[in-house]
Amino acid sequence: MPDFYCVKCRTKRNGKDVENVTLKNGKPARKATCETCGTKMFRIG
């Protein structure tokens, strides 16, 4: 099941180069790149 939403493609996609990060307030988040168009994607939680 796709984990990220690509704003440019306007669809849910799997990301490549997924990286786990922590926000300033301590919440976990994930960054990735769209495998189709190369746009950066971000998901909190």
mmCIF entry with sequence, helices, sheets and N, C-alpha, C, O atoms, coordinates in Angstrom:
data_MODEL
# 
_entry.id   MODEL 
# 
_entity.id                         1 
_entity.type                       polymer 
_entity.pdbx_number_of_molecules   1 
# 
_entity_poly.entity_id                      1 
_entity_poly.type                           'polypeptide(L)' 
_entity_poly.nstd_linkage                   no 
_entity_poly.nstd_monomer                   no 
_entity_poly.pdbx_seq_one_letter_code       MPDFYCVKCRTKRNGKDVENVTLKNGKPARKATCETCGTKMFRIG 
_entity_poly.pdbx_seq_one_letter_code_can   MPDFYCVKCRTKRNGKDVENVTLKNGKPARKATCETCGTKMFRIG 
_entity_poly.pdbx_strand_id                 A 
# 
loop_
_entity_poly_seq.entity_id 
_entity_poly_seq.num 
_entity_poly_seq.mon_id 
_entity_poly_seq.hetero 
1 1  MET n 
1 2  PRO n 
1 3  ASP n 
1 4  PHE n 
1 5  TYR n 
1 6  CYS n 
1 7  VAL n 
1 8  LYS n 
1 9  CYS n 
1 10 ARG n 
1 11 THR n 
1 12 LYS n 
1 13 ARG n 
1 14 ASN n 
1 15 GLY n 
1 16 LYS n 
1 17 ASP n 
1 18 VAL n 
1 19 GLU n 
1 20 ASN n 
1 21 VAL n 
1 22 THR n 
1 23 LEU n 
1 24 LYS n 
1 25 ASN n 
1 26 GLY n 
1 27 LYS n 
1 28 PRO n 
1 29 ALA n 
1 30 ARG n 
1 31 LYS n 
1 32 ALA n 
1 33 THR n 
1 34 CYS n 
1 35 GLU n 
1 36 THR n 
1 37 CYS n 
1 38 GLY n 
1 39 THR n 
1 40 LYS n 
1 41 MET n 
1 42 PHE n 
1 43 ARG n 
1 44 ILE n 
1 45 GLY n 
# 
_struct_asym.id          A 
_struct_asym.entity_id   1 
# 
loop_
_struct_sheet.id 
_struct_sheet.type 
_struct_sheet.number_strands 
_struct_sheet.details 
AA1 ? 2 ? 
AA2 ? 3 ? 
# 
loop_
_struct_sheet_order.sheet_id 
_struct_sheet_order.range_id_1 
_struct_sheet_order.range_id_2 
_struct_sheet_order.offset 
_struct_sheet_order.sense 
AA1 1 2 ? anti-parallel 
AA2 1 2 ? anti-parallel 
AA2 2 3 ? anti-parallel 
# 
loop_
_struct_sheet_range.sheet_id 
_struct_sheet_range.id 
_struct_sheet_range.beg_label_comp_id 
_struct_sheet_range.beg_label_asym_id 
_struct_sheet_range.beg_label_seq_id 
_struct_sheet_range.pdbx_beg_PDB_ins_code 
_struct_sheet_range.end_label_comp_id 
_struct_sheet_range.end_label_asym_id 
_struct_sheet_range.end_label_seq_id 
_struct_sheet_range.pdbx_end_PDB_ins_code 
_struct_sheet_range.beg_auth_comp_id 
_struct_sheet_range.beg_auth_asym_id 
_struct_sheet_range.beg_auth_seq_id 
_struct_sheet_range.end_auth_comp_id 
_struct_sheet_range.end_auth_asym_id 
_struct_sheet_range.end_auth_seq_id 
AA1 1 PHE A 4  ? CYS A 6  ? PHE A 4  CYS A 6  
AA1 2 THR A 11 ? ARG A 13 ? THR A 11 ARG A 13 
AA2 1 GLY A 15 ? THR A 22 ? GLY A 15 THR A 22 
AA2 2 PRO A 28 ? CYS A 34 ? PRO A 28 CYS A 34 
AA2 3 LYS A 40 ? ILE A 44 ? LYS A 40 ILE A 44 
# 
loop_
_atom_site.group_PDB 
_atom_site.id 
_atom_site.type_symbol 
_atom_site.label_atom_id 
_atom_site.label_alt_id 
_atom_site.label_comp_id 
_atom_site.label_asym_id 
_atom_site.label_entity_id 
_atom_site.label_seq_id 
_atom_site.pdbx_PDB_ins_code 
_atom_site.Cartn_x 
_atom_site.Cartn_y 
_atom_site.Cartn_z 
_atom_site.occupancy 
_atom_site.B_iso_or_equiv 
_atom_site.pdbx_formal_charge 
_atom_site.auth_seq_id 
_atom_site.auth_comp_id 
_atom_site.auth_asym_id 
_atom_site.auth_atom_id 
_atom_site.pdbx_PDB_model_num 
ATOM 1   N N  . MET A 1 1  ? 0.850  -1.183 0.000   1.00 0.00 ? 1  MET A N  1 
ATOM 2   C CA . MET A 1 1  ? 0.000  0.000  0.000   1.00 0.00 ? 1  MET A CA 1 
ATOM 3   C C  . MET A 1 1  ? 0.891  1.241  0.000   1.00 0.00 ? 1  MET A C  1 
ATOM 4   O O  . MET A 1 1  ? 1.816  1.340  0.806   1.00 0.00 ? 1  MET A O  1 
ATOM 5   N N  . PRO A 1 2  ? 0.616  2.185  -0.899  1.00 0.00 ? 2  PRO A N  1 
ATOM 6   C CA . PRO A 1 2  ? 1.422  3.405  -0.954  1.00 0.00 ? 2  PRO A CA 1 
ATOM 7   C C  . PRO A 1 2  ? 1.332  4.186  0.357   1.00 0.00 ? 2  PRO A C  1 
ATOM 8   O O  . PRO A 1 2  ? 0.285  4.237  1.002   1.00 0.00 ? 2  PRO A O  1 
ATOM 9   N N  . ASP A 1 3  ? 2.438  4.778  0.721   1.00 0.00 ? 3  ASP A N  1 
ATOM 10  C CA . ASP A 1 3  ? 2.545  5.421  2.026   1.00 0.00 ? 3  ASP A CA 1 
ATOM 11  C C  . ASP A 1 3  ? 2.515  6.949  1.947   1.00 0.00 ? 3  ASP A C  1 
ATOM 12  O O  . ASP A 1 3  ? 2.154  7.608  2.923   1.00 0.00 ? 3  ASP A O  1 
ATOM 13  N N  . PHE A 1 4  ? 2.887  7.514  0.809   1.00 0.00 ? 4  PHE A N  1 
ATOM 14  C CA . PHE A 1 4  ? 2.989  8.956  0.658   1.00 0.00 ? 4  PHE A CA 1 
ATOM 15  C C  . PHE A 1 4  ? 2.003  9.463  -0.382  1.00 0.00 ? 4  PHE A C  1 
ATOM 16  O O  . PHE A 1 4  ? 1.541  8.701  -1.231  1.00 0.00 ? 4  PHE A O  1 
ATOM 17  N N  . TYR A 1 5  ? 1.680  10.761 -0.316  1.00 0.00 ? 5  TYR A N  1 
ATOM 18  C CA . TYR A 1 5  ? 0.826  11.395 -1.312  1.00 0.00 ? 5  TYR A CA 1 
ATOM 19  C C  . TYR A 1 5  ? 1.681  12.384 -2.091  1.00 0.00 ? 5  TYR A C  1 
ATOM 20  O O  . TYR A 1 5  ? 2.269  13.293 -1.505  1.00 0.00 ? 5  TYR A O  1 
ATOM 21  N N  . CYS A 1 6  ? 1.754  12.212 -3.402  1.00 0.00 ? 6  CYS A N  1 
ATOM 22  C CA . CYS A 1 6  ? 2.519  13.122 -4.255  1.00 0.00 ? 6  CYS A CA 1 
ATOM 23  C C  . CYS A 1 6  ? 1.595  14.245 -4.719  1.00 0.00 ? 6  CYS A C  1 
ATOM 24  O O  . CYS A 1 6  ? 0.571  13.991 -5.353  1.00 0.00 ? 6  CYS A O  1 
ATOM 25  N N  . VAL A 1 7  ? 1.960  15.484 -4.402  1.00 0.00 ? 7  VAL A N  1 
ATOM 26  C CA . VAL A 1 7  ? 1.136  16.631 -4.749  1.00 0.00 ? 7  VAL A CA 1 
ATOM 27  C C  . VAL A 1 7  ? 1.175  16.878 -6.255  1.00 0.00 ? 7  VAL A C  1 
ATOM 28  O O  . VAL A 1 7  ? 0.177  17.286 -6.849  1.00 0.00 ? 7  VAL A O  1 
ATOM 29  N N  . LYS A 1 8  ? 2.321  16.631 -6.862  1.00 0.00 ? 8  LYS A N  1 
ATOM 30  C CA . LYS A 1 8  ? 2.463  16.876 -8.303  1.00 0.00 ? 8  LYS A CA 1 
ATOM 31  C C  . LYS A 1 8  ? 1.692  15.837 -9.125  1.00 0.00 ? 8  LYS A C  1 
ATOM 32  O O  . LYS A 1 8  ? 1.013  16.199 -10.086 1.00 0.00 ? 8  LYS A O  1 
ATOM 33  N N  . CYS A 1 9  ? 1.786  14.560 -8.763  1.00 0.00 ? 9  CYS A N  1 
ATOM 34  C CA . CYS A 1 9  ? 1.071  13.491 -9.476  1.00 0.00 ? 9  CYS A CA 1 
ATOM 35  C C  . CYS A 1 9  ? -0.394 13.411 -9.053  1.00 0.00 ? 9  CYS A C  1 
ATOM 36  O O  . CYS A 1 9  ? -1.218 12.849 -9.775  1.00 0.00 ? 9  CYS A O  1 
ATOM 37  N N  . ARG A 1 10 ? -0.721 13.972 -7.881  1.00 0.00 ? 10 ARG A N  1 
ATOM 38  C CA . ARG A 1 10 ? -2.067 13.923 -7.304  1.00 0.00 ? 10 ARG A CA 1 
ATOM 39  C C  . ARG A 1 10 ? -2.555 12.498 -7.081  1.00 0.00 ? 10 ARG A C  1 
ATOM 40  O O  . ARG A 1 10 ? -3.706 12.168 -7.368  1.00 0.00 ? 10 ARG A O  1 
ATOM 41  N N  . THR A 1 11 ? -1.670 11.668 -6.570  1.00 0.00 ? 11 THR A N  1 
ATOM 42  C CA . THR A 1 11 ? -2.022 10.287 -6.272  1.00 0.00 ? 11 THR A CA 1 
ATOM 43  C C  . THR A 1 11 ? -1.115 9.759  -5.167  1.00 0.00 ? 11 THR A C  1 
ATOM 44  O O  . THR A 1 11 ? -0.063 10.339 -4.895  1.00 0.00 ? 11 THR A O  1 
ATOM 45  N N  . LYS A 1 12 ? -1.514 8.669  -4.533  1.00 0.00 ? 12 LYS A N  1 
ATOM 46  C CA . LYS A 1 12 ? -0.688 8.039  -3.514  1.00 0.00 ? 12 LYS A CA 1 
ATOM 47  C C  . LYS A 1 12 ? 0.366  7.193  -4.200  1.00 0.00 ? 12 LYS A C  1 
ATOM 48  O O  . LYS A 1 12 ? 0.080  6.454  -5.142  1.00 0.00 ? 12 LYS A O  1 
ATOM 49  N N  . ARG A 1 13 ? 1.590  7.315  -3.709  1.00 0.00 ? 13 ARG A N  1 
ATOM 50  C CA . ARG A 1 13 ? 2.709  6.594  -4.307  1.00 0.00 ? 13 ARG A CA 1 
ATOM 51  C C  . ARG A 1 13 ? 3.643  6.080  -3.222  1.00 0.00 ? 13 ARG A C  1 
ATOM 52  O O  . ARG A 1 13 ? 3.643  6.571  -2.093  1.00 0.00 ? 13 ARG A O  1 
ATOM 53  N N  . ASN A 1 14 ? 4.431  5.090  -3.583  1.00 0.00 ? 14 ASN A N  1 
ATOM 54  C CA . ASN A 1 14 ? 5.523  4.653  -2.727  1.00 0.00 ? 14 ASN A CA 1 
ATOM 55  C C  . ASN A 1 14 ? 6.682  5.612  -2.945  1.00 0.00 ? 14 ASN A C  1 
ATOM 56  O O  . ASN A 1 14 ? 6.865  6.138  -4.043  1.00 0.00 ? 14 ASN A O  1 
ATOM 57  N N  . GLY A 1 15 ? 7.446  5.832  -1.916  1.00 0.00 ? 15 GLY A N  1 
ATOM 58  C CA . GLY A 1 15 ? 8.584  6.726  -2.039  1.00 0.00 ? 15 GLY A CA 1 
ATOM 59  C C  . GLY A 1 15 ? 9.876  5.955  -2.159  1.00 0.00 ? 15 GLY A C  1 
ATOM 60  O O  . GLY A 1 15 ? 9.978  4.815  -1.707  1.00 0.00 ? 15 GLY A O  1 
ATOM 61  N N  . LYS A 1 16 ? 10.869 6.587  -2.774  1.00 0.00 ? 16 LYS A N  1 
ATOM 62  C CA . LYS A 1 16 ? 12.206 6.004  -2.779  1.00 0.00 ? 16 LYS A CA 1 
ATOM 63  C C  . LYS A 1 16 ? 13.095 6.894  -1.923  1.00 0.00 ? 16 LYS A C  1 
ATOM 64  O O  . LYS A 1 16 ? 12.786 8.067  -1.715  1.00 0.00 ? 16 LYS A O  1 
ATOM 65  N N  . ASP A 1 17 ? 14.181 6.349  -1.432  1.00 0.00 ? 17 ASP A N  1 
ATOM 66  C CA . ASP A 1 17 ? 15.088 7.050  -0.525  1.00 0.00 ? 17 ASP A CA 1 
ATOM 67  C C  . ASP A 1 17 ? 14.352 7.538  0.721   1.00 0.00 ? 17 ASP A C  1 
ATOM 68  O O  . ASP A 1 17 ? 14.486 8.697  1.113   1.00 0.00 ? 17 ASP A O  1 
ATOM 69  N N  . VAL A 1 18 ? 13.578 6.654  1.337   1.00 0.00 ? 18 VAL A N  1 
ATOM 70  C CA . VAL A 1 18 ? 12.796 7.010  2.531   1.00 0.00 ? 18 VAL A CA 1 
ATOM 71  C C  . VAL A 1 18 ? 13.746 7.237  3.704   1.00 0.00 ? 18 VAL A C  1 
ATOM 72  O O  . VAL A 1 18 ? 14.660 6.450  3.950   1.00 0.00 ? 18 VAL A O  1 
ATOM 73  N N  . GLU A 1 19 ? 13.504 8.336  4.420   1.00 0.00 ? 19 GLU A N  1 
ATOM 74  C CA . GLU A 1 19 ? 14.356 8.702  5.548   1.00 0.00 ? 19 GLU A CA 1 
ATOM 75  C C  . GLU A 1 19 ? 13.480 9.057  6.744   1.00 0.00 ? 19 GLU A C  1 
ATOM 76  O O  . GLU A 1 19 ? 12.577 9.886  6.628   1.00 0.00 ? 19 GLU A O  1 
ATOM 77  N N  . ASN A 1 20 ? 13.740 8.437  7.883   1.00 0.00 ? 20 ASN A N  1 
ATOM 78  C CA . ASN A 1 20 ? 13.024 8.754  9.112   1.00 0.00 ? 20 ASN A CA 1 
ATOM 79  C C  . ASN A 1 20 ? 13.658 9.979  9.753   1.00 0.00 ? 20 ASN A C  1 
ATOM 80  O O  . ASN A 1 20 ? 14.876 10.042 9.917   1.00 0.00 ? 20 ASN A O  1 
ATOM 81  N N  . VAL A 1 21 ? 12.824 10.953 10.117  1.00 0.00 ? 21 VAL A N  1 
ATOM 82  C CA . VAL A 1 21 ? 13.305 12.180 10.746  1.00 0.00 ? 21 VAL A CA 1 
ATOM 83  C C  . VAL A 1 21 ? 12.452 12.477 11.975  1.00 0.00 ? 21 VAL A C  1 
ATOM 84  O O  . VAL A 1 21 ? 11.381 11.897 12.150  1.00 0.00 ? 21 VAL A O  1 
ATOM 85  N N  . THR A 1 22 ? 12.930 13.377 12.816  1.00 0.00 ? 22 THR A N  1 
ATOM 86  C CA . THR A 1 22 ? 12.187 13.827 13.990  1.00 0.00 ? 22 THR A CA 1 
ATOM 87  C C  . THR A 1 22 ? 11.985 15.329 13.871  1.00 0.00 ? 22 THR A C  1 
ATOM 88  O O  . THR A 1 22 ? 12.936 16.070 13.621  1.00 0.00 ? 22 THR A O  1 
ATOM 89  N N  . LEU A 1 23 ? 10.744 15.780 14.050  1.00 0.00 ? 23 LEU A N  1 
ATOM 90  C CA . LEU A 1 23 ? 10.445 17.203 13.972  1.00 0.00 ? 23 LEU A CA 1 
ATOM 91  C C  . LEU A 1 23 ? 10.933 17.926 15.222  1.00 0.00 ? 23 LEU A C  1 
ATOM 92  O O  . LEU A 1 23 ? 11.314 17.290 16.205  1.00 0.00 ? 23 LEU A O  1 
ATOM 93  N N  . LYS A 1 24 ? 10.919 19.255 15.181  1.00 0.00 ? 24 LYS A N  1 
ATOM 94  C CA . LYS A 1 24 ? 11.387 20.048 16.321  1.00 0.00 ? 24 LYS A CA 1 
ATOM 95  C C  . LYS A 1 24 ? 10.592 19.772 17.588  1.00 0.00 ? 24 LYS A C  1 
ATOM 96  O O  . LYS A 1 24 ? 11.130 19.853 18.692  1.00 0.00 ? 24 LYS A O  1 
ATOM 97  N N  . ASN A 1 25 ? 9.300  19.444 17.432  1.00 0.00 ? 25 ASN A N  1 
ATOM 98  C CA . ASN A 1 25 ? 8.460  19.179 18.603  1.00 0.00 ? 25 ASN A CA 1 
ATOM 99  C C  . ASN A 1 25 ? 8.540  17.724 19.065  1.00 0.00 ? 25 ASN A C  1 
ATOM 100 O O  . ASN A 1 25 ? 7.827  17.334 19.990  1.00 0.00 ? 25 ASN A O  1 
ATOM 101 N N  . GLY A 1 26 ? 9.397  16.916 18.435  1.00 0.00 ? 26 GLY A N  1 
ATOM 102 C CA . GLY A 1 26 ? 9.620  15.553 18.872  1.00 0.00 ? 26 GLY A CA 1 
ATOM 103 C C  . GLY A 1 26 ? 8.791  14.498 18.151  1.00 0.00 ? 26 GLY A C  1 
ATOM 104 O O  . GLY A 1 26 ? 8.969  13.306 18.400  1.00 0.00 ? 26 GLY A O  1 
ATOM 105 N N  . LYS A 1 27 ? 7.890  14.909 17.264  1.00 0.00 ? 27 LYS A N  1 
ATOM 106 C CA . LYS A 1 27 ? 7.068  13.941 16.547  1.00 0.00 ? 27 LYS A CA 1 
ATOM 107 C C  . LYS A 1 27 ? 7.868  13.277 15.426  1.00 0.00 ? 27 LYS A C  1 
ATOM 108 O O  . LYS A 1 27 ? 8.702  13.923 14.791  1.00 0.00 ? 27 LYS A O  1 
ATOM 109 N N  . PRO A 1 28 ? 7.618  11.995 15.184  1.00 0.00 ? 28 PRO A N  1 
ATOM 110 C CA . PRO A 1 28 ? 8.323  11.312 14.095  1.00 0.00 ? 28 PRO A CA 1 
ATOM 111 C C  . PRO A 1 28 ? 7.707  11.673 12.743  1.00 0.00 ? 28 PRO A C  1 
ATOM 112 O O  . PRO A 1 28 ? 6.514  11.959 12.645  1.00 0.00 ? 28 PRO A O  1 
ATOM 113 N N  . ALA A 1 29 ? 8.538  11.654 11.716  1.00 0.00 ? 29 ALA A N  1 
ATOM 114 C CA . ALA A 1 29 ? 8.080  11.942 10.358  1.00 0.00 ? 29 ALA A CA 1 
ATOM 115 C C  . ALA A 1 29 ? 8.961  11.168 9.381   1.00 0.00 ? 29 ALA A C  1 
ATOM 116 O O  . ALA A 1 29 ? 9.989  10.606 9.757   1.00 0.00 ? 29 ALA A O  1 
ATOM 117 N N  . ARG A 1 30 ? 8.534  11.151 8.119   1.00 0.00 ? 30 ARG A N  1 
ATOM 118 C CA . ARG A 1 30 ? 9.300  10.458 7.082   1.00 0.00 ? 30 ARG A CA 1 
ATOM 119 C C  . ARG A 1 30 ? 9.374  11.324 5.839   1.00 0.00 ? 30 ARG A C  1 
ATOM 120 O O  . ARG A 1 30 ? 8.392  11.956 5.452   1.00 0.00 ? 30 ARG A O  1 
ATOM 121 N N  . LYS A 1 31 ? 10.537 11.350 5.221   1.00 0.00 ? 31 LYS A N  1 
ATOM 122 C CA . LYS A 1 31 ? 10.742 12.074 3.977   1.00 0.00 ? 31 LYS A CA 1 
ATOM 123 C C  . LYS A 1 31 ? 11.059 11.060 2.892   1.00 0.00 ? 31 LYS A C  1 
ATOM 124 O O  . LYS A 1 31 ? 11.687 10.034 3.155   1.00 0.00 ? 31 LYS A O  1 
ATOM 125 N N  . ALA A 1 32 ? 10.622 11.351 1.670   1.00 0.00 ? 32 ALA A N  1 
ATOM 126 C CA . ALA A 1 32 ? 10.914 10.467 0.544   1.00 0.00 ? 32 ALA A CA 1 
ATOM 127 C C  . ALA A 1 32 ? 10.856 11.267 -0.751  1.00 0.00 ? 32 ALA A C  1 
ATOM 128 O O  . ALA A 1 32 ? 10.525 12.453 -0.761  1.00 0.00 ? 32 ALA A O  1 
ATOM 129 N N  . THR A 1 33 ? 11.187 10.588 -1.838  1.00 0.00 ? 33 THR A N  1 
ATOM 130 C CA . THR A 1 33 ? 11.122 11.177 -3.167  1.00 0.00 ? 33 THR A CA 1 
ATOM 131 C C  . THR A 1 33 ? 10.159 10.348 -4.000  1.00 0.00 ? 33 THR A C  1 
ATOM 132 O O  . THR A 1 33 ? 10.181 9.119  -3.936  1.00 0.00 ? 33 THR A O  1 
ATOM 133 N N  . CYS A 1 34 ? 9.316  11.011 -4.781  1.00 0.00 ? 34 CYS A N  1 
ATOM 134 C CA . CYS A 1 34 ? 8.363  10.299 -5.633  1.00 0.00 ? 34 CYS A CA 1 
ATOM 135 C C  . CYS A 1 34 ? 9.121  9.480  -6.662  1.00 0.00 ? 34 CYS A C  1 
ATOM 136 O O  . CYS A 1 34 ? 10.033 9.983  -7.319  1.00 0.00 ? 34 CYS A O  1 
ATOM 137 N N  . GLU A 1 35 ? 8.742  8.219  -6.800  1.00 0.00 ? 35 GLU A N  1 
ATOM 138 C CA . GLU A 1 35 ? 9.445  7.339  -7.733  1.00 0.00 ? 35 GLU A CA 1 
ATOM 139 C C  . GLU A 1 35 ? 9.104  7.635  -9.190  1.00 0.00 ? 35 GLU A C  1 
ATOM 140 O O  . GLU A 1 35 ? 9.789  7.143  -10.087 1.00 0.00 ? 35 GLU A O  1 
ATOM 141 N N  . THR A 1 36 ? 8.062  8.428  -9.450  1.00 0.00 ? 36 THR A N  1 
ATOM 142 C CA . THR A 1 36 ? 7.659  8.734  -10.812 1.00 0.00 ? 36 THR A CA 1 
ATOM 143 C C  . THR A 1 36 ? 8.191  10.081 -11.290 1.00 0.00 ? 36 THR A C  1 
ATOM 144 O O  . THR A 1 36 ? 8.822  10.170 -12.343 1.00 0.00 ? 36 THR A O  1 
ATOM 145 N N  . CYS A 1 37 ? 7.927  11.142 -10.496 1.00 0.00 ? 37 CYS A N  1 
ATOM 146 C CA . CYS A 1 37 ? 8.265  12.497 -10.961 1.00 0.00 ? 37 CYS A CA 1 
ATOM 147 C C  . CYS A 1 37 ? 9.447  13.117 -10.226 1.00 0.00 ? 37 CYS A C  1 
ATOM 148 O O  . CYS A 1 37 ? 9.977  14.131 -10.682 1.00 0.00 ? 37 CYS A O  1 
ATOM 149 N N  . GLY A 1 38 ? 9.881  12.540 -9.099  1.00 0.00 ? 38 GLY A N  1 
ATOM 150 C CA . GLY A 1 38 ? 11.041 13.049 -8.382  1.00 0.00 ? 38 GLY A CA 1 
ATOM 151 C C  . GLY A 1 38 ? 10.737 14.152 -7.369  1.00 0.00 ? 38 GLY A C  1 
ATOM 152 O O  . GLY A 1 38 ? 11.663 14.734 -6.804  1.00 0.00 ? 38 GLY A O  1 
ATOM 153 N N  . THR A 1 39 ? 9.464  14.448 -7.128  1.00 0.00 ? 39 THR A N  1 
ATOM 154 C CA . THR A 1 39 ? 9.084  15.472 -6.165  1.00 0.00 ? 39 THR A CA 1 
ATOM 155 C C  . THR A 1 39 ? 9.317  14.955 -4.746  1.00 0.00 ? 39 THR A C  1 
ATOM 156 O O  . THR A 1 39 ? 9.134  13.769 -4.471  1.00 0.00 ? 39 THR A O  1 
ATOM 157 N N  . LYS A 1 40 ? 9.724  15.862 -3.845  1.00 0.00 ? 40 LYS A N  1 
ATOM 158 C CA . LYS A 1 40 ? 9.923  15.468 -2.461  1.00 0.00 ? 40 LYS A CA 1 
ATOM 159 C C  . LYS A 1 40 ? 8.572  15.304 -1.784  1.00 0.00 ? 40 LYS A C  1 
ATOM 160 O O  . LYS A 1 40 ? 7.667  16.113 -1.988  1.00 0.00 ? 40 LYS A O  1 
ATOM 161 N N  . MET A 1 41 ? 8.434  14.255 -0.979  1.00 0.00 ? 41 MET A N  1 
ATOM 162 C CA . MET A 1 41 ? 7.190  13.969 -0.267  1.00 0.00 ? 41 MET A CA 1 
ATOM 163 C C  . MET A 1 41 ? 7.492  13.901 1.230   1.00 0.00 ? 41 MET A C  1 
ATOM 164 O O  . MET A 1 41 ? 8.615  13.591 1.628   1.00 0.00 ? 41 MET A O  1 
ATOM 165 N N  . PHE A 1 42 ? 6.495  14.188 2.046   1.00 0.00 ? 42 PHE A N  1 
ATOM 166 C CA . PHE A 1 42 ? 6.681  14.253 3.491   1.00 0.00 ? 42 PHE A CA 1 
ATOM 167 C C  . PHE A 1 42 ? 5.438  13.710 4.168   1.00 0.00 ? 42 PHE A C  1 
ATOM 168 O O  . PHE A 1 42 ? 4.316  13.967 3.733   1.00 0.00 ? 42 PHE A O  1 
ATOM 169 N N  . ARG A 1 43 ? 5.650  12.951 5.245   1.00 0.00 ? 43 ARG A N  1 
ATOM 170 C CA . ARG A 1 43 ? 4.512  12.414 5.997   1.00 0.00 ? 43 ARG A CA 1 
ATOM 171 C C  . ARG A 1 43 ? 4.815  12.457 7.488   1.00 0.00 ? 43 ARG A C  1 
ATOM 172 O O  . ARG A 1 43 ? 5.855  11.972 7.934   1.00 0.00 ? 43 ARG A O  1 
ATOM 173 N N  . ILE A 1 44 ? 3.904  13.037 8.249   1.00 0.00 ? 44 ILE A N  1 
ATOM 174 C CA . ILE A 1 44 ? 4.050  13.114 9.700   1.00 0.00 ? 44 ILE A CA 1 
ATOM 175 C C  . ILE A 1 44 ? 3.387  11.895 10.324  1.00 0.00 ? 44 ILE A C  1 
ATOM 176 O O  . ILE A 1 44 ? 2.300  11.489 9.915   1.00 0.00 ? 44 ILE A O  1 
ATOM 177 N N  . GLY A 1 45 ? 4.052  11.317 11.318  1.00 0.00 ? 45 GLY A N  1 
ATOM 178 C CA . GLY A 1 45 ? 3.443  10.221 12.041  1.00 0.00 ? 45 GLY A CA 1 
ATOM 179 C C  . GLY A 1 45 ? 4.095  8.895  11.889  1.00 0.00 ? 45 GLY A C  1 
ATOM 180 O O  . GLY A 1 45 ? 3.638  7.912  12.472  1.00 0.00 ? 45 GLY A O  1 
# 
